[in-house]
Amino acid sequence: MITTIEIELTGVANGGLLAEIMAAVGDETVGLHEVAELIAQDSVLATEVLRMANSRYYGLAGVVQSVRFACTVVGSLGLRSITLTELGRRGGRYPEELNEMGQAIAARAGDLAEAQGVDPQVATAAGLVVNLGRILIAQQDPLGFAEARHLRVGEREGYEREHYGETALEITVRALARWHFPEEFIASVAQQPGDLLGSILMEAIDSAQQSLDEGAPSR
């Protein structure tokens, strides 16, 4: 029996405000100061935006202290990625490893992009959301996630397709389309052949997973 993984995230706690922020940051008629005022109303999201703005990639560690300045530093696409990830997080509990993995992928993608002439802001934003499908699976089918979590990538994708009718990455892509992310950005997250940012994401995912595996306690 196939379980459909839902991507409608507006019903979660505080989802109304986060959905409003998502709409605002994607609306060219809404000024950045208005977006910043909305983000400031959600202390968890505001903290995450500040944390990202002060990350080592932007080279401003400890300098960014206002939400408005942080929004400028992170940029529209980064804000959308952070907000969508937060929407996903609030849909229910999920393994902390996925949060660690997402942060590691984002950081590694930014580093690789800078070295290869790709916009690191875009790469970091892509790294933040690329694991959204796995988060949704973990929340909506925790037993299934547990069964597949230690499978190799190809085996896990086969398991996901059998149980959900699509892979976690395809669920991510569906969610990004639902929230009207740019088509070029979605294509990169989907890691289509020949897409440079997509290749960077694949390398970042492998690198992040290897680092986390090496740091995991022995069983």
Backbone as CSV, one residue per row, in Angstrom:
resi,resn,N_x,N_y,N_z,CA_x,CA_y,CA_z,C_x,C_y,C_z
1,MET,0.839,-1.197,0.000,0.000,0.000,0.000,0.878,1.253,0.000
2,ILE,0.588,2.179,-0.895,1.383,3.399,-1.018,0.830,4.475,-0.081
3,THR,1.733,5.094,0.683,1.377,6.200,1.564,1.754,7.506,0.891
4,THR,0.798,8.396,0.728,1.075,9.690,0.111,1.650,10.639,1.159
5,ILE,2.800,11.214,0.875,3.423,12.177,1.780,2.887,13.571,1.454
6,GLU,2.245,14.166,2.444,1.625,15.480,2.249,2.668,16.593,2.287
7,ILE,2.473,17.607,1.455,3.387,18.744,1.432,2.686,20.037,1.847
8,GLU,1.403,19.962,2.157,0.688,21.153,2.617,1.072,21.385,4.078
9,LEU,1.821,22.449,4.328,2.421,22.643,5.639,1.794,23.788,6.427
10,THR,0.737,24.396,5.919,0.214,25.602,6.558,-0.578,25.306,7.816
11,GLY,-0.911,24.051,8.095,-1.720,23.749,9.258,-0.926,23.506,10.516
12,VAL,0.411,23.581,10.462,1.217,23.304,11.644,1.198,24.498,12.578
13,ALA,1.715,24.288,13.805,1.752,25.361,14.793,2.463,26.584,14.226
14,ASN,1.842,27.750,14.344,2.389,29.007,13.827,2.504,28.994,12.306
15,GLY,1.898,28.011,11.675,2.015,27.911,10.222,1.427,29.108,9.506
16,GLY,0.394,29.714,10.111,-0.223,30.876,9.483,0.770,31.994,9.282
17,LEU,1.546,32.308,10.315,2.548,33.372,10.216,3.657,32.976,9.257
18,LEU,4.132,31.734,9.346,5.202,31.296,8.451,4.745,31.298,7.003
19,ALA,3.505,30.881,6.778,2.968,30.916,5.419,2.876,32.355,4.915
20,GLU,2.520,33.263,5.803,2.455,34.687,5.437,3.844,35.205,5.082
21,ILE,4.840,34.772,5.837,6.217,35.176,5.557,6.669,34.624,4.208
22,MET,6.333,33.355,3.948,6.687,32.751,2.664,6.093,33.540,1.510
23,ALA,4.833,33.924,1.660,4.171,34.685,0.599,4.811,36.064,0.441
24,ALA,5.152,36.689,1.565,5.713,38.034,1.525,7.097,38.060,0.889
25,VAL,7.936,37.104,1.244,9.308,37.107,0.740,9.354,36.753,-0.738
26,GLY,8.298,36.129,-1.235,8.228,35.810,-2.657,7.487,36.850,-3.472
27,ASP,7.058,37.922,-2.815,6.282,38.972,-3.466,7.161,40.206,-3.669
28,GLU,7.431,40.550,-4.921,8.320,41.671,-5.221,7.760,43.013,-4.770
29,THR,6.449,43.071,-4.498,5.843,44.336,-4.070,5.976,44.558,-2.568
30,VAL,6.438,43.540,-1.853,6.600,43.649,-0.395,8.050,44.010,-0.089
31,GLY,8.241,45.083,0.639,9.583,45.540,0.956,10.280,44.654,1.972
32,LEU,11.619,44.690,1.954,12.393,43.847,2.854,12.140,44.212,4.318
33,HIS,11.890,45.503,4.587,11.632,45.907,5.969,10.329,45.295,6.481
34,GLU,9.343,45.137,5.579,8.081,44.499,5.974,8.294,43.012,6.253
35,VAL,9.120,42.369,5.412,9.437,40.956,5.632,10.159,40.791,6.964
36,ALA,11.098,41.687,7.228,11.866,41.610,8.479,10.947,41.772,9.691
37,GLU,9.968,42.654,9.592,9.029,42.856,10.697,8.206,41.593,10.952
38,LEU,7.818,40.908,9.888,7.080,39.654,10.044,7.959,38.587,10.689
39,ILE,9.183,38.458,10.205,10.107,37.447,10.736,10.387,37.703,12.213
40,ALA,10.499,38.981,12.597,10.786,39.325,13.993,9.677,38.872,14.939
41,GLN,8.474,38.638,14.400,7.362,38.185,15.239,7.493,36.711,15.627
42,ASP,8.359,35.991,14.923,8.576,34.572,15.215,10.002,34.424,15.728
43,SER,10.156,34.285,17.044,11.489,34.321,17.642,12.392,33.188,17.147
44,VAL,11.817,32.012,16.915,12.627,30.875,16.457,13.147,31.134,15.042
45,LEU,12.263,31.588,14.169,12.677,31.875,12.795,13.677,33.022,12.762
46,ALA,13.435,34.063,13.560,14.353,35.203,13.603,15.741,34.764,14.051
47,THR,15.796,33.886,15.040,17.080,33.372,15.523,17.800,32.593,14.434
48,GLU,17.051,31.802,13.663,17.654,31.007,12.603,18.194,31.904,11.484
49,VAL,17.463,32.961,11.147,17.921,33.896,10.118,19.196,34.598,10.578
50,LEU,19.225,35.016,11.851,20.423,35.653,12.401,21.604,34.679,12.421
51,ARG,21.335,33.422,12.798,22.398,32.420,12.830,22.993,32.221,11.440
52,MET,22.131,32.158,10.439,22.609,31.953,9.076,23.406,33.169,8.590
53,ALA,22.915,34.368,8.894,23.604,35.590,8.461,24.985,35.702,9.101
54,ASN,25.135,35.155,10.304,26.413,35.216,11.008,27.285,33.979,10.781
55,SER,26.874,33.100,9.882,27.648,31.896,9.612,28.951,32.256,8.914
56,ARG,29.900,31.345,8.951,31.235,31.626,8.425,31.235,31.936,6.938
57,TYR,30.234,31.402,6.194,30.222,31.655,4.763,30.117,33.153,4.450
58,TYR,29.253,33.861,5.171,29.044,35.282,4.884,30.173,36.154,5.423
59,GLY,31.032,35.598,6.263,32.173,36.340,6.764,31.817,37.465,7.726
60,LEU,30.655,37.374,8.365,30.193,38.439,9.247,29.926,37.922,10.658
61,ALA,30.625,36.896,11.066,30.371,36.247,12.352,30.316,37.255,13.492
62,GLY,29.172,37.291,14.185,29.005,38.164,15.335,28.687,39.602,14.993
63,VAL,28.684,39.958,13.718,28.459,41.342,13.299,26.973,41.628,13.118
64,VAL,26.230,40.667,12.582,24.814,40.879,12.263,23.969,40.674,13.522
65,GLN,23.354,41.752,13.997,22.581,41.676,15.222,21.119,42.065,15.037
66,SER,20.780,42.673,13.907,19.389,43.047,13.655,18.777,42.122,12.617
67,VAL,17.503,41.824,12.785,16.816,40.940,11.848,16.780,41.565,10.459
68,ARG,16.581,42.887,10.386,16.516,43.544,9.079,17.828,43.383,8.322
69,PHE,18.948,43.620,8.997,20.256,43.460,8.350,20.471,42.003,7.964
70,ALA,20.066,41.072,8.835,20.210,39.643,8.546,19.442,39.264,7.293
71,CYS,18.250,39.821,7.122,17.452,39.522,5.929,18.162,40.003,4.670
72,THR,18.814,41.151,4.763,19.568,41.677,3.627,20.745,40.770,3.291
73,VAL,21.427,40.306,4.321,22.604,39.450,4.124,22.218,38.115,3.502
74,VAL,21.172,37.493,4.034,20.771,36.158,3.585,20.134,36.202,2.200
75,GLY,19.372,37.246,1.917,18.740,37.367,0.607,17.395,36.671,0.532
76,SER,16.630,37.013,-0.495,15.263,36.508,-0.639,15.193,34.995,-0.725
77,LEU,16.047,34.401,-1.558,16.001,32.951,-1.735,16.399,32.234,-0.452
78,GLY,17.382,32.770,0.237,17.785,32.186,1.506,16.670,32.262,2.535
79,LEU,15.984,33.388,2.583,14.870,33.543,3.521,13.754,32.545,3.223
80,ARG,13.479,32.355,1.955,12.427,31.397,1.578,12.823,29.979,1.976
81,SER,14.086,29.639,1.777,14.555,28.297,2.121,14.520,28.072,3.638
82,ILE,14.975,29.065,4.399,14.964,28.956,5.858,13.529,28.817,6.361
83,THR,12.619,29.629,5.811,11.227,29.602,6.267,10.549,28.287,5.909
84,LEU,10.791,27.790,4.698,10.180,26.523,4.300,10.712,25.379,5.161
85,THR,12.003,25.396,5.438,12.585,24.366,6.296,11.961,24.424,7.690
86,GLU,11.738,25.628,8.195,11.123,25.785,9.514,9.674,25.302,9.503
87,LEU,8.962,25.571,8.418,7.606,25.041,8.270,7.611,23.525,8.355
88,GLY,8.568,22.923,7.645,8.673,21.468,7.672,9.000,20.943,9.055
89,ARG,9.900,21.632,9.747,10.304,21.186,11.087,9.122,21.166,12.047
90,ARG,8.233,22.125,11.910,7.140,22.245,12.872,5.973,21.306,12.581
91,GLY,6.127,20.504,11.531,5.072,19.539,11.217,5.075,18.344,12.151
92,GLY,6.075,18.221,13.004,6.154,17.090,13.923,7.600,16.757,14.241
93,ARG,7.798,15.833,15.160,9.148,15.443,15.560,9.818,14.632,14.451
94,TYR,11.132,14.750,14.391,11.915,13.957,13.448,13.331,13.849,13.986
95,PRO,14.108,12.876,13.495,15.456,12.652,14.038,16.353,13.879,13.912
96,GLU,17.072,14.190,14.978,17.975,15.331,14.995,19.041,15.208,13.911
97,GLU,19.346,13.977,13.513,20.374,13.779,12.482,20.022,14.490,11.177
98,LEU,18.716,14.610,10.892,18.314,15.282,9.661,18.591,16.777,9.738
99,ASN,18.419,17.358,10.913,18.733,18.768,11.089,20.234,18.993,10.943
100,GLU,21.028,18.130,11.566,22.485,18.231,11.451,22.922,18.046,10.001
101,MET,22.283,17.102,9.322,22.617,16.826,7.930,22.321,18.046,7.056
102,GLY,21.163,18.664,7.272,20.794,19.834,6.478,21.772,20.980,6.646
103,GLN,22.167,21.249,7.887,23.132,22.322,8.140,24.478,22.008,7.506
104,ALA,24.890,20.743,7.590,26.176,20.338,7.010,26.157,20.446,5.490
105,ILE,25.052,20.037,4.866,24.932,20.125,3.408,24.986,21.574,2.964
106,ALA,24.247,22.444,3.650,24.205,23.857,3.283,25.594,24.486,3.354
107,ALA,26.306,24.205,4.446,27.649,24.775,4.615,28.599,24.265,3.536
108,ARG,28.560,22.962,3.283,29.461,22.368,2.292,29.111,22.856,0.886
109,ALA,27.823,22.973,0.587,27.406,23.449,-0.738,27.894,24.872,-0.971
110,GLY,27.821,25.721,0.055,28.314,27.087,-0.081,29.798,27.130,-0.360
111,ASP,30.561,26.297,0.346,32.011,26.251,0.134,32.357,25.782,-1.278
112,LEU,31.713,24.704,-1.715,31.984,24.155,-3.044,31.577,25.135,-4.144
113,ALA,30.457,25.808,-3.949,29.971,26.746,-4.961,30.945,27.898,-5.161
114,GLU,31.452,28.424,-4.055,32.385,29.550,-4.145,33.617,29.160,-4.943
115,ALA,34.083,27.929,-4.764,35.279,27.465,-5.461,35.013,27.204,-6.939
116,GLN,33.738,26.971,-7.301,33.409,26.610,-8.682,32.674,27.716,-9.436
117,GLY,32.638,28.898,-8.858,32.049,30.030,-9.554,30.531,30.059,-9.579
118,VAL,29.903,29.353,-8.656,28.452,29.367,-8.528,28.090,30.242,-7.336
119,ASP,26.981,30.942,-7.413,26.554,31.828,-6.330,26.412,31.037,-5.025
120,PRO,27.263,31.293,-4.036,27.197,30.524,-2.790,25.900,30.728,-2.023
121,GLN,25.270,31.910,-2.158,23.985,32.142,-1.486,22.935,31.171,-2.000
122,VAL,22.894,30.997,-3.312,21.925,30.086,-3.921,22.230,28.648,-3.511
123,ALA,23.512,28.292,-3.526,23.908,26.932,-3.159,23.565,26.630,-1.707
124,THR,23.801,27.595,-0.823,23.471,27.414,0.590,21.973,27.240,0.776
125,ALA,21.194,28.045,0.063,19.738,27.937,0.133,19.269,26.565,-0.350
126,ALA,19.877,26.090,-1.429,19.519,24.767,-1.957,19.873,23.667,-0.966
127,GLY,21.035,23.811,-0.320,21.444,22.822,0.671,20.501,22.754,1.853
128,LEU,19.906,23.887,2.207,18.988,23.923,3.345,17.717,23.119,3.085
129,VAL,17.243,23.122,1.839,15.940,22.504,1.560,16.033,21.113,0.944
130,VAL,17.220,20.684,0.528,17.321,19.454,-0.262,16.837,18.225,0.514
131,ASN,16.890,18.270,1.841,16.474,17.133,2.657,15.040,17.248,3.165
132,LEU,14.280,18.219,2.662,12.923,18.432,3.165,12.054,17.188,3.002
133,GLY,12.186,16.493,1.889,11.388,15.290,1.653,11.620,14.231,2.716
134,ARG,12.870,14.056,3.139,13.182,13.077,4.181,12.584,13.503,5.525
135,ILE,12.577,14.808,5.791,11.957,15.304,7.025,10.467,14.979,7.030
136,LEU,9.801,15.208,5.901,8.368,14.949,5.820,8.070,13.459,5.961
137,ILE,8.916,12.623,5.371,8.736,11.169,5.520,8.906,10.771,6.992
138,ALA,9.939,11.298,7.637,10.200,10.954,9.035,9.033,11.347,9.936
139,GLN,8.384,12.460,9.607,7.254,12.926,10.410,5.983,12.126,10.141
140,GLN,5.742,11.827,8.878,4.467,11.210,8.503,4.505,9.684,8.504
141,ASP,5.691,9.104,8.391,5.831,7.650,8.448,7.126,7.310,9.200
142,PRO,7.158,7.569,10.510,8.401,7.347,11.264,8.906,5.914,11.212
143,LEU,8.002,4.947,11.171,8.434,3.552,11.102,9.108,3.263,9.764
144,GLY,8.521,3.757,8.693,9.115,3.573,7.369,10.455,4.262,7.258
145,PHE,10.541,5.467,7.821,11.817,6.182,7.805,12.881,5.378,8.538
146,ALA,12.505,4.817,9.690,13.454,4.032,10.485,13.929,2.805,9.719
147,GLU,13.032,2.184,8.968,13.409,0.997,8.199,14.417,1.327,7.107
148,ALA,14.290,2.511,6.521,15.100,2.849,5.346,16.302,3.734,5.657
149,ARG,16.409,4.234,6.888,17.395,5.285,7.180,18.831,4.838,6.956
150,HIS,19.151,3.555,7.131,20.535,3.103,6.992,20.805,2.399,5.658
151,LEU,19.841,2.446,4.748,20.050,1.851,3.431,20.963,2.742,2.595
152,ARG,21.660,2.146,1.639,22.409,2.943,0.669,21.435,3.785,-0.133
153,VAL,21.942,4.871,-0.737,21.066,5.826,-1.404,20.153,5.143,-2.420
154,GLY,20.719,4.326,-3.315,19.908,3.670,-4.335,18.859,2.754,-3.736
155,GLU,19.230,2.023,-2.697,18.285,1.115,-2.037,17.189,1.914,-1.336
156,ARG,17.587,3.028,-0.698,16.597,3.853,0.000,15.604,4.461,-0.986
157,GLU,16.099,4.902,-2.131,15.206,5.467,-3.136,14.217,4.417,-3.635
158,GLY,14.700,3.168,-3.801,13.804,2.089,-4.205,12.732,1.840,-3.153
159,TYR,13.139,1.863,-1.892,12.184,1.683,-0.791,11.147,2.803,-0.802
160,GLU,11.614,4.037,-0.962,10.709,5.193,-0.961,9.716,5.123,-2.115
161,ARG,10.210,4.757,-3.297,9.314,4.674,-4.447,8.260,3.584,-4.242
162,GLU,8.659,2.479,-3.631,7.720,1.392,-3.383,6.665,1.783,-2.351
163,HIS,7.076,2.526,-1.322,6.165,2.840,-0.225,5.407,4.157,-0.402
164,TYR,6.014,5.118,-1.117,5.396,6.440,-1.236,5.080,6.834,-2.676
165,GLY,5.529,6.018,-3.623,5.279,6.331,-5.024,6.242,7.341,-5.594
166,GLU,7.183,7.815,-4.809,8.180,8.805,-5.229,9.304,8.811,-4.200
167,THR,10.445,9.341,-4.611,11.584,9.408,-3.704,11.474,10.648,-2.815
168,ALA,12.292,10.682,-1.769,12.314,11.847,-0.889,12.681,13.105,-1.664
169,LEU,13.615,12.977,-2.614,14.012,14.138,-3.406,12.854,14.626,-4.260
170,GLU,12.076,13.718,-4.809,10.913,14.115,-5.607,9.851,14.786,-4.738
171,ILE,9.746,14.362,-3.489,8.833,15.024,-2.552,9.317,16.452,-2.294
172,THR,10.627,16.609,-2.117,11.203,17.942,-1.938,10.879,18.835,-3.122
173,VAL,11.080,18.317,-4.321,10.826,19.092,-5.537,9.346,19.483,-5.614
174,ARG,8.471,18.568,-5.242,7.027,18.862,-5.254,6.705,19.987,-4.270
175,ALA,7.344,19.956,-3.104,7.112,20.997,-2.107,7.624,22.358,-2.595
176,LEU,8.794,22.367,-3.241,9.339,23.625,-3.754,8.444,24.210,-4.832
177,ALA,7.890,23.352,-5.685,6.975,23.825,-6.724,5.705,24.381,-6.095
178,ARG,5.230,23.721,-5.041,4.031,24.181,-4.336,4.232,25.587,-3.785
179,TRP,5.451,25.880,-3.330,5.729,27.189,-2.757,6.363,28.143,-3.758
180,HIS,6.272,27.800,-5.046,6.633,28.693,-6.153,8.086,29.180,-6.101
181,PHE,9.000,28.256,-5.771,10.413,28.582,-5.895,10.759,28.689,-7.380
182,PRO,11.801,29.438,-7.728,12.183,29.583,-9.138,12.441,28.230,-9.797
183,GLU,12.003,28.085,-11.046,12.144,26.808,-11.749,13.600,26.377,-11.866
184,GLU,14.492,27.316,-12.117,15.917,26.982,-12.247,16.458,26.443,-10.930
185,PHE,16.028,27.035,-9.826,16.442,26.584,-8.498,15.929,25.172,-8.250
186,ILE,14.663,24.916,-8.583,14.073,23.593,-8.397,14.819,22.548,-9.221
187,ALA,15.165,22.904,-10.456,15.892,21.975,-11.318,17.248,21.605,-10.707
188,SER,17.899,22.576,-10.076,19.189,22.295,-9.437,19.017,21.392,-8.225
189,VAL,18.000,21.661,-7.415,17.739,20.820,-6.249,17.423,19.391,-6.694
190,ALA,16.750,19.266,-7.844,16.427,17.946,-8.382,17.661,17.228,-8.912
191,GLN,18.786,17.954,-8.982,20.071,17.384,-9.407,19.981,16.770,-10.802
192,GLN,19.428,17.559,-11.726,19.302,17.093,-13.100,20.685,16.988,-13.743
193,PRO,20.863,16.030,-14.659,22.166,15.831,-15.319,22.657,17.107,-15.993
194,GLY,23.916,17.403,-15.800,24.506,18.570,-16.431,24.323,19.866,-15.671
195,ASP,23.577,19.847,-14.572,23.353,21.056,-13.777,24.494,21.191,-12.774
196,LEU,25.263,22.282,-12.867,26.446,22.442,-12.029,26.077,22.512,-10.552
197,LEU,25.057,23.304,-10.214,24.650,23.389,-8.818,24.131,22.040,-8.330
198,GLY,23.442,21.312,-9.202,22.970,19.975,-8.838,24.133,19.050,-8.507
199,SER,25.206,19.157,-9.295,26.398,18.344,-9.036,27.053,18.738,-7.710
200,ILE,27.059,20.034,-7.427,27.601,20.524,-6.167,26.791,19.971,-4.996
201,LEU,25.475,19.957,-5.141,24.617,19.416,-4.086,24.898,17.942,-3.837
202,MET,25.049,17.180,-4.918,25.338,15.752,-4.756,26.641,15.545,-3.990
203,GLU,27.659,16.333,-4.349,28.945,16.215,-3.661,28.811,16.656,-2.205
204,ALA,28.038,17.718,-1.969,27.848,18.214,-0.605,27.116,17.195,0.255
205,ILE,26.133,16.529,-0.314,25.384,15.501,0.418,26.300,14.349,0.795
206,ASP,27.098,13.892,-0.166,28.038,12.788,0.110,29.042,13.183,1.193
207,SER,29.573,14.398,1.072,30.574,14.868,2.016,29.989,15.018,3.416
208,ALA,28.786,15.590,3.492,28.137,15.790,4.788,27.814,14.458,5.446
209,GLN,27.318,13.517,4.655,26.984,12.206,5.203,28.238,11.503,5.717
210,GLN,29.329,11.597,4.963,30.580,10.965,5.379,31.076,11.572,6.696
211,SER,30.998,12.902,6.804,31.459,13.578,8.023,30.622,13.158,9.224
212,LEU,29.300,13.073,9.033,28.415,12.686,10.124,28.642,11.227,10.507
213,ASP,28.876,10.375,9.508,29.137,8.963,9.783,30.422,8.792,10.600
214,GLU,31.444,9.583,10.225,32.719,9.481,10.931,32.613,9.980,12.372
215,GLY,31.679,10.939,12.574,31.518,11.481,13.920,30.533,10.724,14.773
216,ALA,29.837,9.734,14.161,28.839,8.980,14.901,29.522,7.982,15.838
217,PRO,28.942,7.743,17.032,29.544,6.778,17.962,29.484,5.380,17.400
218,SER,30.468,4.550,17.707,30.495,3.164,17.223,29.385,2.366,17.874
219,ARG,28.786,1.450,17.069,27.730,0.611,17.596,28.338,-0.668,18.141
